[in-house]
Amino acid sequence: MSVRKINPPSRASQPTEIPTEDQFKQMGEQLTAQYRKVEALMPEILRFGAMLMQIKTTLSAVDTVSSRGKPLTGNGIKGEGLKAWLEAYAPDIKRSTAYRYMGVAEAVATEYKEIVGTRVASKYSLPELVTAETLPKQAQAKQLELFDYISGTSQRSWLDRFSNEKPASAPKGGSRQGAGRPSRSFDEREAMSREHWNGIYAGIVEGLNKKDLDPLLLKKEELENLDGVLLDLRKHLKEALNAG
């Protein structure tokens, strides 16, 4: 049985229903199950990030995490909010990885309307669309279109894009238009790219030739992350070579 679906929080116009302890545990199990599926596959990463966005929204709407009405910090859990929730209900998930995946989903959300169209975007939020198991025909087609769109991209490309779109020092309530980093010329981007990737190449070569930098000394999860990134890099290098 699939466990992807997490019911979105109530609309602002409706009274907020505080999830019970069992419901929070189920949400943690669902999120953990999705986490297990994530192996550098962008649609699954987007789903996971969207699920975490939903949980973050739910936690913002309520002050308790149990049917007993005790606050999150009242049962011996350090911290507050999403961090403490993950520790309590999805402890097997590495928080830094989870936050990165949520960052990818938040970045995709900035272009969501342009990708799926105004009609679908006005009816379904990004988390609602990507976590839904059953959808009307038109919405399902847009869901698949969104997954297809991001399948040829990488986590880093979305995180960098999201970072570049954030204003450098926008005043509260001010317009974002014209804010952010100035666009770079082609020559500047070419020089930056060459320096970046040549540096990575040198680091990999050094790591392969120095016994003190043996990758086998890494933890299994770190090796899996490295393997996924290298597979993603190999894919993009092949695309670049074919394009040339």
N, C-alpha and C positions, 0 to 999 in steps of 0.2 A: 504493500500500500504506500502510495506517495505521501510525503509529509511536508511538501513545500509550502502549502498554503498557510499564511498567517493572516487572520482577519484584521483588517485595518482598524485603527481607532475610530470612535464615533465622530461624526461631523461636529463642527463647533456649535451648530444649531441644536444638537441633541445632547442630552445629559450623558456625561462620561460614565461608562461602566468599568469599574475597577476589576481587573482580572483577579481570579482567585489564585492561591498558591499552586494548585494543580495545573491551572491554565498557564501560569508562568513556567512551570516545569516542562509542560508540553512544548511551549515556545522555545525553551532552551534545547530540548531534544530535537526539535525541527531544525533549529539553526545549526546544531552540531552535525546533524545528518547532512545538511547542505554543505557544511564545511568539509566533510569527508570527501565529497564529490569534486571539490575544487582542486583541479590539477592544471593550473595555468590555462584553463579553458574560459575564454572571455564571457560567453553567455552564462556559465555557471558562476563566475565571479560577479557578474552583474546581478544575478539572482540573489546571491549571498549578500552582497552589499545592499540591495533593495530590502531584503528581509531585516537587515540590521537597521536600516533607516526607519522601517515600520516600528521596530521595537524602541528605537530612540524616541520616536514621536509619541508612542504609548507612554513611555516613562516620563516624558515631559508633561503629559496630561494628568498623571496621577502621582500621589505622594506615598503610596504604599505598595508593597509587593506580596502581600499575603491576605488571606481571608480574615485573619485575626486583626488586621489593621495596623500592624507594627511597621514602622518605617524601615527602610533598607538598612540603615545603620544601627537598628535596634536589635539585630540578631547576631552581633559579633562580626559583621562583614565590614572590612575597611573600605573607606571611600564612599562616594555617592554616585547616583546616576548609572550610566551605561557601564562604566568600569566595574562597579560593584555588582551590577546585574549579571554580567558575564562571569564574574568570579563565582556567583551563587548558582547560576542556572546553566552555564555552558563552560565549565572550568577547563575543558580540554582544548578550547579554542585559544590560540595565541592572539592576544589583544592587538599587538602591533600589526599583524597580518589582517585581522578583522577590520581594523580602522582603515587600512590601506584599501581593502576591497570596498568599504563603504565610501571612501573617497572617490573611487572609480565610478560608483553608482551616482554619487552627487555630481561628478563631472559630466556624466552622460545626461543627467537631468537638465543641465544647462542648454543642451541641444535637443532635448526630447521632443518638443513641439515641432521643430523643423524636420525631425526624422519621421515621426509617425503622423504628422498632420494635426491641425487645430481641432478637428472633430473628435478624434480619438483622445487627444491630450486633454480636452476639456471634460471628457467623461471618465477617464481613468488617469490616475497619477502614475508616474513611472513604477513605483513599487507595486501598485495594484495590477498593472498590466503584466509585468515580468514574472510575478509570483502566481498569477492565476492559472489554474489547471484547465478550466473550461471558460471559453469566451465566445461571444457571437462571431460569426464568420469574418466580418470586417475587422474586428478587434484582434482576432486570432491571426489574421494575415499581417496586421501591423506588428504584432508581437514577433512573428517570424522574421519580418522585415528588419526589425530592430536588432534581433539576434544576428541576422546575417550581416548587418551593417557593422556591428562591433567585432565580429569574428575575425576580420582582417586587421584588427588593431591590437595594441598592447596596453597593459596597465599603465606603463610609464607615459605613453603618448597622451592618455586621458588625464593623468595627474598633472603632467606638465601644462597641458592645455587649460586645465582648471586653475592652476596656479597663475598662469599668465593672464587669465581673465579677471582675477581679483584686483581691485583697485589698490594702488600703493598706499594711499592715505586719504581715502574718501571721507568727508565729514558725514556724521550721522544724518540720515534723511536726504542726503545729497544725491545727485545723479551720478551714475557710473559712466556716463558718456564721456569719452576722452580720458578716463582714468586708466590706471594700470601702466604697464611697462611700454616704452616706445617700441615700435616695430623696428627690427634690425634689417639691414640690407642683406642681399644674397651673399656678398663677400664675407660679411661678419658671421653669418650663420654657417657658411662653409668652413671658415677658420675655426669656429667653435666646435663644429662637428668633427673636424679632423683631429683637433687637439683631444677631444673627449674620447673618441674611439681608438685612436692610436695609444692613448694612455691605458685604456682597458686592455688592448692587445698586449702591451708591454707587461701589464700586471699579470695577465694569464700566463704568458711565457715564463715570467719570473716564478710564478707559483708552481709551474710544472717542473722547473729545473732546480728548485731549492727544497731540500729535504725538510727544512724547518717550516715550510708552507704546505705540507702534505694535506690535500683536501680530505683524506680519510680521517683526519683528526676532528673534522666537523661532526656535529650531531646529525642524526638521520633527517630531522626536519629541515635543517640547514642545507643538507645535500639535496633533498628533494626540491627545495626552493631554487637552489643553484641550477639543478638539472632543468627545471621548468623554464627558467630565464634563458639558459643557453639554447634550449630548443626553440624558444620564441625568437631569440637572436638569429639562430640559423635560418629560420623561416624568412625573416626580413632580409637577411644577407642574400638568400637565393632570389628573392623578389628583386633586390637591387641589381644583382648580377644579370638576371634575365631582362630587366629593363634597359640595362646598358648594352 
